Amino acid sequence: MLRYYDKGGNMNLVKTICISLLILLAVTVVDANAVGVTVGLDGKPKSVILQIPFVFYNESFGAAAGYAWGVGGWPQEQATLLDTTIVGTTGSFMSFLIGKDLQIPFWRRWFVDPVLSVGYFNDTKTWGDGNPHYFGENDKRAGSNDSDEKNYVEGDGWDNFFRIKFKYLLPIGHGKDTIIGTYKVAGGHLIEGADGGESMNPFASGNTFLEFRPFYRSQGIDGQYVDAKLKTNGLDASIYWDNRDWFANPKKGNSWRMKYSKDWGKFNSSGNWTAVEGEVDQYFELGKSTLTSWFSGRILALDAWTAYSPSWDNKSDGSVDNRPPIYSGANLGGLWRMRGYPAYRFSDRAAIYYSAELRMTLRENPFENWGWIQKLLGVQWVQIVPFVEAGRVAPEYTMDRLHSDMKIDAGLGVRLMAKGMTVRIDIAASEEGFATQMFIAQPFQF
């Protein structure tokens, strides 16, 4: 059975499909990571305005209508804005607003990325405690590595969140002399303007950011077995070294991020908690395939990620105090890690994750044969991407525990460079079935 999951899947199952529809419509206005302006061979940037109404049907929204509006290159050349609203006959609705790379006036090295989402969703699932059929199984509590895939609760609820990331570009590496990069691109490939991958010295290569992201999220779920509300607010603080040659489709280089997240339990928060994360990815350009003429280039992409919650406190009755919410901290499943499982299927005190992808670009672009579609999407290249993942959550952070009885999945992805933006569709198989993940941007360090 084919299942669809999403990045916010612990509170709604269909959000990814809806956002993906919008992203596929809005491929002209959204970039992923980095701060820069993409230009053509003539060296001129192009601003784009998007206004598209659309309709669709699925189980949660029923018959639904939506409207997407977006603009790229405004109010600043490197900035993008996207807004969309969806309303369905079942009573589900959502509204989503994204801003990217807005430079703060008079503080040239500071940028902000605001995100605001308001939504109400029917028949949502969360892999948290509350299902009476699984009481007394503390060693297999909901979301743990050995938990049953049916150990979830289901209901209707609100999911509202707001976060704004403040990014400061340190004056080192490529960021020493260039604050907003210029990427000259032709045919969806970087021709000039690489700002990373030249060395493993952050003082000589890449862009290093200090990031501060205040966040707020309020969730509620009301169902047969649960009537719960969760509120969390706090701060993410991280240091990020982006040493990739080009954020949209890196062919060489690497990037590193260390992140600290804290909710102090203030301002009506449901509790206090702490989480730390670390991630590194690496890229190798393998060149053309010697086995087939189908592919013009191949890129090996590797990623490793880990997380731990030092505040996690196990009680004698099996309950846990000071744990991060399922969508933060040590969790696996969904759009970014362990794509063969539902979003946030696994969560615990500690986690580790590894992934390898072979990104193979087709020599022939099939969209060139479909005129009206190509006119709409402007697909510049297509990639076929086999990938494999391994990961595990655990109640303690030890290498032996984290590397035993690991979950494994494998899959095949299709990636498109459409009007300067990478769109991905990944299908993965795990021991719990198949899942399809659709979103913008290559995975790793999103």
Backbone torsions as a table, in degrees:
resi	resn	phi	psi	omega
1	MET	NA	131.2	179.5
2	LEU	-84.4	127.7	-178.2
3	ARG	-118.0	149.9	176.6
4	TYR	-116.5	129.4	179.0
5	TYR	-127.8	169.1	-177.5
6	ASP	-142.9	168.9	-177.1
7	LYS	-61.7	-30.4	177.0
8	GLY	-104.3	33.1	-167.0
9	GLY	-67.4	-17.3	179.0
10	ASN	-69.1	-15.6	177.2
11	MET	-116.9	-14.6	172.7
12	ASN	-160.8	138.9	-174.1
13	LEU	-84.7	-21.9	-169.5
14	VAL	-108.3	1.3	-174.4
15	LYS	-59.0	-40.1	-179.2
16	THR	-60.9	-42.9	-179.2
17	ILE	-60.2	-42.9	-178.0
18	CYS	-66.7	-49.4	-179.8
19	ILE	-63.5	-37.0	-179.3
20	SER	-63.8	-39.3	176.5
21	LEU	-59.4	-42.4	-179.8
22	LEU	-67.0	-41.5	-178.9
23	ILE	-64.8	-41.4	179.3
24	LEU	-63.2	-30.9	175.9
25	LEU	-78.5	-26.7	-171.9
26	ALA	-106.2	27.1	-175.2
27	VAL	-62.9	-13.5	-176.8
28	THR	-83.6	-9.2	-168.6
29	VAL	-124.3	-5.1	-172.5
30	VAL	-117.8	128.1	172.0
31	ASP	-106.6	165.9	179.6
32	ALA	-123.9	122.0	177.4
33	ASN	63.8	174.7	177.3
34	ALA	61.8	166.3	174.8
35	VAL	-127.9	110.4	-177.4
36	GLY	-172.7	170.4	178.9
37	VAL	-115.4	127.3	176.5
38	THR	-91.5	129.4	-178.7
39	VAL	-127.8	162.7	175.7
40	GLY	-86.3	-170.8	-179.3
41	LEU	-64.9	-21.9	178.0
42	ASP	-80.8	-4.7	177.8
43	GLY	78.8	9.9	-176.4
44	LYS	-105.7	127.6	174.5
45	PRO	-75.1	156.1	-179.9
46	LYS	-126.0	126.1	174.0
47	SER	-87.4	146.9	-175.1
48	VAL	-133.3	138.2	174.5
49	ILE	-117.5	133.0	-177.8
50	LEU	-121.2	130.1	174.2
51	GLN	-143.3	106.3	-174.3
52	ILE	-137.7	117.7	167.6
53	PRO	-83.1	151.2	-179.9
54	PHE	-153.2	160.4	177.0
55	VAL	-132.4	153.3	176.4
56	PHE	-161.9	176.1	178.4
57	TYR	-139.5	135.2	165.9
58	ASN	-153.0	176.4	-170.8
59	GLU	-64.2	-39.7	-175.1
60	SER	-78.3	-42.1	-177.8
61	PHE	-90.4	-20.4	-171.9
62	GLY	70.0	-144.9	172.3
63	ALA	-75.4	123.5	-171.6
64	ALA	-131.9	152.8	175.6
65	ALA	-129.0	146.3	180.0
66	GLY	-145.6	167.9	179.2
67	TYR	-142.0	129.8	179.7
68	ALA	-117.1	134.0	176.3
69	TRP	-132.0	134.5	179.7
70	GLY	-153.3	159.8	177.8
71	VAL	-146.8	135.3	175.4
72	GLY	-114.6	140.2	-177.5
73	GLY	81.1	21.0	178.4
74	TRP	-150.2	142.7	3.1
75	PRO	-77.9	-1.3	176.1
76	GLN	-131.0	157.0	-173.6
77	GLU	-57.8	-35.2	-176.1
78	GLN	-90.9	-4.9	-171.5
79	ALA	-92.8	155.7	173.7
80	THR	-138.2	150.8	175.6
81	LEU	-135.5	140.6	177.6
82	LEU	-143.7	132.9	178.4
83	ASP	-135.9	140.0	177.3
84	THR	-150.2	151.1	178.0
85	THR	-136.9	138.2	179.6
86	ILE	-131.0	137.0	176.0
87	VAL	-132.4	133.9	-179.0
88	GLY	-122.7	161.9	-177.4
89	THR	-71.0	-16.2	178.2
90	THR	-81.2	-8.5	-176.3
91	GLY	101.6	-6.9	175.8
92	SER	-76.5	142.3	174.6
93	PHE	-155.6	161.4	175.8
94	MET	-155.9	153.0	173.3
95	SER	-137.5	136.3	-169.5
96	PHE	-136.8	130.2	179.5
97	LEU	-129.9	129.3	-179.3
98	ILE	-128.1	136.3	169.1
99	GLY	-123.4	146.6	-174.9
100	LYS	-139.7	129.7	171.5
101	ASP	59.2	44.2	174.8
102	LEU	-82.9	116.9	-177.3
103	GLN	-80.9	131.1	179.9
104	ILE	-74.0	126.7	-179.0
105	PRO	-56.7	137.1	176.7
106	PHE	72.6	-8.9	175.9
107	TRP	-119.2	80.8	-165.8
108	ARG	-63.4	-25.0	-178.3
109	ARG	-92.0	0.1	-180.0
110	TRP	-103.6	133.8	177.4
111	PHE	-132.3	155.6	178.8
112	VAL	-129.9	144.1	175.5
113	ASP	-125.7	93.5	178.8
114	PRO	-86.1	146.2	175.9
115	VAL	-138.8	131.7	178.0
116	LEU	-135.8	130.0	179.2
117	SER	-138.6	134.2	175.4
118	VAL	-130.5	129.8	-179.2
119	GLY	-161.5	154.0	173.4
120	TYR	-127.2	129.7	-171.8
121	PHE	-131.0	139.3	178.1
122	ASN	-95.4	149.3	173.4
123	ASP	55.0	50.9	177.2
124	THR	-89.2	154.5	178.6
125	LYS	-120.6	143.6	173.3
126	THR	-137.5	133.5	-179.2
127	TRP	-86.9	61.9	176.5
128	GLY	-122.9	171.4	-177.3
129	ASP	-67.6	155.4	177.8
130	GLY	138.2	-17.7	178.9
131	ASN	-75.2	116.4	-174.5
132	PRO	-65.8	-17.6	-179.8
133	HIS	-74.0	-8.1	-176.5
134	TYR	-124.7	18.1	176.5
135	PHE	-65.4	146.5	176.4
136	GLY	87.6	-1.4	-179.9
137	GLU	-105.6	66.0	-174.5
138	ASN	-63.3	-29.9	-179.9
139	ASP	-76.7	-11.4	178.9
140	LYS	-129.3	40.7	-177.3
141	ARG	-61.8	161.2	-176.8
142	ALA	-54.5	129.8	177.8
143	GLY	89.8	-12.8	179.8
144	SER	-71.6	167.8	-175.1
145	ASN	-60.1	-32.6	-177.9
146	ASP	-101.8	11.6	-175.9
147	SER	-72.1	155.8	177.3
148	ASP	-75.5	139.1	-178.9
149	GLU	-64.5	-17.9	178.9
150	LYS	-93.6	2.2	179.9
151	ASN	-83.7	75.2	177.8
152	TYR	-139.8	168.9	172.4
153	VAL	-117.8	155.3	-173.0
154	GLU	-136.1	144.6	178.5
155	GLY	178.9	-170.1	178.7
156	ASP	-105.1	150.9	178.4
157	GLY	-177.9	166.1	175.0
158	TRP	-84.9	148.5	172.3
159	ASP	-142.6	101.3	-177.3
160	ASN	-121.0	134.3	177.1
161	PHE	-147.9	156.9	176.7
162	PHE	-143.1	136.6	173.7
163	ARG	-152.4	149.5	178.5
164	ILE	-139.6	120.6	-178.7
165	LYS	-95.5	126.2	173.1
166	PHE	-101.1	125.4	-176.5
167	LYS	-120.3	128.3	177.2
168	TYR	-114.0	120.7	179.2
169	LEU	-84.6	115.6	179.9
170	LEU	-70.0	146.4	-179.1
171	PRO	-81.9	59.1	177.2
172	ILE	-136.5	166.6	179.7
173	GLY	59.2	-142.6	176.8
174	HIS	-66.5	-23.0	179.4
175	GLY	-75.9	-4.1	179.8
176	LYS	-68.1	-44.2	-175.9
177	ASP	-108.9	-17.6	-176.8
178	THR	-126.6	119.1	-179.7
179	ILE	-89.7	-46.1	177.3
180	ILE	-116.0	113.0	-176.4
181	GLY	-75.3	164.1	175.0
182	THR	-123.8	118.7	-177.8
183	TYR	-106.6	110.7	176.9
184	LYS	-86.1	120.9	-170.9
185	VAL	-126.7	140.5	174.3
186	ALA	-139.9	128.8	179.8
187	GLY	63.1	24.8	179.7
188	GLY	80.4	12.1	179.9
189	HIS	-123.5	142.6	179.9
190	LEU	-71.0	125.6	179.0
191	ILE	-101.0	-37.1	-175.5
192	GLU	-156.8	145.6	174.9
193	GLY	110.2	13.9	177.5
194	ALA	-56.1	134.8	-179.7
195	ASP	-125.3	39.2	176.9
196	GLY	-176.8	174.1	176.5
197	GLY	82.7	9.3	-177.4
198	GLU	-89.4	-28.1	177.5
199	SER	-160.1	173.5	177.1
200	MET	-97.9	22.3	178.7
201	ASN	-108.7	111.8	-178.0
202	PRO	-64.7	-15.3	177.4
203	PHE	-83.9	-7.1	-179.4
204	ALA	-120.8	-18.7	-172.8
205	SER	-144.8	145.7	175.1
206	GLY	82.2	-179.3	178.5
207	ASN	-119.9	132.2	-179.3
208	THR	-114.2	128.2	-177.1
209	PHE	-118.5	139.7	161.7
210	LEU	-95.0	127.9	-173.4
211	GLU	-122.5	135.2	177.0
212	PHE	-132.2	122.0	-175.1
213	ARG	-130.5	96.5	169.7
214	PRO	-63.7	142.0	-178.6
215	PHE	-139.5	154.7	174.1
216	TYR	-145.9	135.8	176.6
217	ARG	-147.0	137.3	178.7
218	SER	-129.3	123.8	-178.8
219	GLN	-128.5	148.7	173.5
220	GLY	-142.9	144.6	176.0
221	ILE	-141.8	127.2	-176.8
222	ASP	-125.6	111.2	-177.7
223	GLY	-144.7	-165.4	-176.4
224	GLN	-63.6	-37.5	-174.5
225	TYR	-111.5	-2.6	-174.7
226	VAL	-150.2	142.6	171.2
227	ASP	-141.1	92.1	-170.0
228	ALA	-133.8	151.6	174.3
229	LYS	-130.1	140.7	-179.2
230	LEU	-132.0	128.4	175.4
231	LYS	-127.4	135.4	178.5
232	THR	-142.0	141.4	175.5
233	ASN	-150.2	147.1	-177.4
234	GLY	175.0	-146.3	-173.8
235	LEU	-144.1	133.0	166.7
236	ASP	-99.0	132.3	175.1
237	ALA	-128.4	131.5	-176.1
238	SER	-149.2	161.0	169.2
239	ILE	-120.3	131.5	-172.1
240	TYR	-131.4	119.2	175.4
241	TRP	-105.0	107.9	179.5
242	ASP	-97.0	98.5	-177.1
243	ASN	-110.0	31.2	176.0
244	ARG	-90.6	152.5	-178.5
245	ASP	-68.6	-36.8	179.5
246	TRP	-153.8	126.5	-173.1
247	PHE	-62.9	-35.0	-172.2
248	ALA	-70.2	-34.4	179.6
249	ASN	-156.3	75.5	-175.5
250	PRO	-64.1	137.9	177.0
251	LYS	-112.0	-17.9	177.9
252	LYS	-153.8	166.0	178.5
253	GLY	97.7	-164.7	-176.5
254	ASN	-160.3	172.5	172.5
255	SER	-148.1	151.4	-176.2
256	TRP	-133.0	140.4	174.4
257	ARG	-141.9	133.8	169.5
258	MET	-117.6	132.0	-172.3
259	LYS	-134.7	138.8	177.3
260	TYR	-124.8	127.2	-178.3
261	SER	-121.7	137.7	-176.5
262	LYS	-143.9	131.0	167.7
263	ASP	-116.6	118.1	-175.7
264	TRP	-84.0	1.8	-179.7
265	GLY	76.3	16.8	-178.1
266	LYS	-97.8	171.9	173.7
267	PHE	53.7	49.2	174.7
268	ASN	68.4	22.3	175.9
269	SER	-69.9	151.8	-178.8
270	SER	-73.8	-14.6	179.4
271	GLY	174.1	171.6	176.8
272	ASN	-107.4	145.0	-178.0
273	TRP	-159.7	162.6	179.2
274	THR	-137.1	142.9	176.6
275	ALA	-144.7	145.8	175.3
276	VAL	-127.7	146.3	-179.0
277	GLU	-139.3	155.4	173.3
278	GLY	-144.8	142.6	-178.7
279	GLU	-147.0	143.2	174.8
280	VAL	-141.3	137.7	174.7
281	ASP	-131.0	154.8	-174.9
282	GLN	-141.8	144.4	-175.6
283	TYR	-129.8	139.5	178.5
284	PHE	-131.9	125.4	176.2
285	GLU	-85.8	117.5	-176.3
286	LEU	-94.5	-11.2	179.4
287	GLY	83.1	-162.2	-177.7
288	LYS	-73.7	153.4	178.5
289	SER	-77.2	137.1	176.2
290	THR	-88.3	-8.3	-175.9
291	LEU	-96.9	-24.0	-177.2
292	THR	-150.6	152.8	178.0
293	SER	-92.4	7.4	-177.4
294	TRP	-71.3	-28.2	-170.7
295	PHE	-114.8	134.2	-180.0
296	SER	-90.5	-13.5	179.5
297	GLY	-168.1	155.8	180.0
298	ARG	-138.4	140.5	179.4
299	ILE	-129.8	126.2	173.3
300	LEU	-93.0	119.9	-179.0
301	ALA	-115.9	127.4	-178.0
302	LEU	-121.4	146.1	-179.5
303	ASP	-145.5	142.5	173.3
304	ALA	-136.8	137.2	-177.0
305	TRP	-143.3	147.6	176.4
306	THR	-149.2	156.5	-178.0
307	ALA	-149.7	155.3	-179.1
308	TYR	-155.9	144.4	177.1
309	SER	-114.7	101.8	179.3
310	PRO	-69.5	-17.2	-179.1
311	SER	-84.5	-12.5	-175.0
312	TRP	-56.2	129.0	-175.5
313	ASP	-132.9	104.7	177.8
314	ASN	-78.1	130.7	178.5
315	LYS	-98.3	161.5	-176.4
316	SER	-65.7	-25.1	179.9
317	ASP	-86.3	5.7	178.9
318	GLY	93.8	-8.2	178.3
319	SER	-80.8	167.7	-178.1
320	VAL	-130.1	130.5	173.6
321	ASP	-104.8	155.5	173.8
322	ASN	56.3	38.3	176.4
323	ARG	-97.9	145.8	174.6
324	PRO	-65.2	155.7	172.6
325	PRO	-63.1	161.2	-174.5
326	ILE	-55.8	-34.7	-175.8
327	TYR	-81.1	0.8	177.5
328	SER	-124.9	163.9	175.2
329	GLY	75.5	-141.9	-172.4
330	ALA	-85.0	92.6	178.8
331	ASN	-140.3	155.1	179.6
332	LEU	-136.4	151.2	177.9
333	GLY	114.9	138.1	175.2
334	GLY	111.4	-149.9	-170.3
335	LEU	-62.8	-31.8	-166.1
336	TRP	-112.1	-35.6	-176.5
337	ARG	-138.4	125.9	-175.6
338	MET	62.7	67.5	-172.9
339	ARG	-71.4	-7.4	176.2
340	GLY	-85.4	2.1	-178.5
341	TYR	-122.9	159.6	176.7
342	PRO	-64.9	158.3	-178.7
343	ALA	-60.1	130.4	178.4
344	TYR	59.4	32.1	176.9
345	ARG	-60.6	-35.7	-178.7
346	PHE	-120.9	137.1	176.2
347	SER	-153.9	141.8	-179.4
348	ASP	-163.7	-164.4	-178.6
349	ARG	-73.7	-34.2	-176.3
350	ALA	-134.3	157.0	178.3
351	ALA	-155.2	155.4	173.3
352	ILE	-144.1	151.9	-173.3
353	TYR	-154.1	141.5	175.9
354	TYR	-135.6	147.2	177.9
355	SER	-148.6	148.5	174.1
356	ALA	-136.6	133.5	178.4
357	GLU	-128.7	144.8	171.3
358	LEU	-114.9	103.2	-175.0
359	ARG	-92.2	106.1	-174.6
360	MET	-109.8	118.0	-177.7
361	THR	-87.6	125.8	179.6
362	LEU	-65.2	137.8	177.7
363	ARG	-67.1	-39.7	179.6
364	GLU	-103.7	133.8	178.9
365	ASN	-92.2	107.7	-176.7
366	PRO	-63.7	-22.2	-179.2
367	PHE	-69.2	-17.2	176.7
368	GLU	-66.9	-16.8	178.7
369	ASN	-90.5	-6.2	-177.5
370	TRP	-120.2	86.6	-169.1
371	GLY	-55.6	-50.9	-174.0
372	TRP	-70.3	-33.5	177.0
373	ILE	-69.0	-42.7	-179.4
374	GLN	-64.3	-35.8	178.0
375	LYS	-63.5	-35.3	-179.5
376	LEU	-76.8	-44.8	-171.8
377	LEU	-95.9	-31.1	-178.7
378	GLY	61.2	49.1	-177.6
379	VAL	-71.9	126.5	-177.0
380	GLN	-98.9	-30.9	172.0
381	TRP	-156.8	162.1	178.5
382	VAL	-126.6	133.5	176.0
383	GLN	-114.2	141.0	168.5
384	ILE	-105.4	127.7	-168.6
385	VAL	-132.1	95.8	167.8
386	PRO	-73.4	142.6	-179.2
387	PHE	-147.7	159.3	177.0
388	VAL	-139.0	145.5	-177.7
389	GLU	-136.8	150.2	174.1
390	ALA	-142.4	138.9	-179.1
391	GLY	-165.1	168.6	179.8
392	ARG	-162.6	144.0	168.6
393	VAL	-105.1	154.9	-176.8
394	ALA	-154.1	157.6	179.5
395	PRO	-79.5	-3.8	178.5
396	GLU	-147.6	155.5	-177.5
397	TYR	-99.3	89.9	172.3
398	THR	-134.4	142.4	-177.1
399	MET	-62.2	-38.1	180.0
400	ASP	-62.7	-46.0	-177.7
401	ARG	-67.4	-44.5	-175.9
402	LEU	-69.8	-21.9	-178.0
403	HIS	-106.2	14.8	173.7
404	SER	-111.6	143.9	177.7
405	ASP	53.7	44.8	-178.6
406	MET	-74.7	148.7	173.1
407	LYS	-80.5	141.3	-178.7
408	ILE	-132.4	138.4	169.8
409	ASP	-140.9	165.4	179.5
410	ALA	-146.9	154.2	-177.2
411	GLY	-164.1	-174.5	-179.2
412	LEU	-135.2	131.4	-179.6
413	GLY	-116.6	157.3	170.6
414	VAL	-122.6	123.9	-179.0
415	ARG	-119.4	138.3	179.5
416	LEU	-123.1	135.4	166.4
417	MET	-94.5	103.5	-174.9
418	ALA	-116.2	111.0	-179.5
419	LYS	50.7	44.6	174.2
420	GLY	87.1	4.2	-177.6
421	MET	-129.2	141.0	-177.6
422	THR	-90.9	123.2	176.6
423	VAL	-110.2	134.8	-178.7
424	ARG	-127.2	144.2	172.6
425	ILE	-130.7	114.9	-177.9
426	ASP	-115.9	132.1	174.2
427	ILE	-114.9	123.8	-175.9
428	ALA	-130.0	148.7	178.6
429	ALA	-115.6	135.7	176.0
430	SER	-134.6	-178.8	179.1
431	GLU	-67.5	-11.7	179.5
432	GLU	-106.1	9.9	175.6
433	GLY	123.4	-157.1	-179.2
434	PHE	-111.5	151.9	175.5
435	ALA	-142.5	146.0	175.3
436	THR	-115.2	125.4	179.9
437	GLN	-115.7	130.1	-179.3
438	MET	-130.4	127.7	178.1
439	PHE	-166.1	-176.7	176.5
440	ILE	-91.0	156.9	170.2
441	ALA	75.8	150.9	170.0
442	GLN	-64.1	150.7	175.2
443	PRO	-70.7	173.8	-178.3
444	PHE	82.9	126.9	173.6
445	GLN	52.8	41.2	-179.2
446	PHE	-71.6	NA	NA
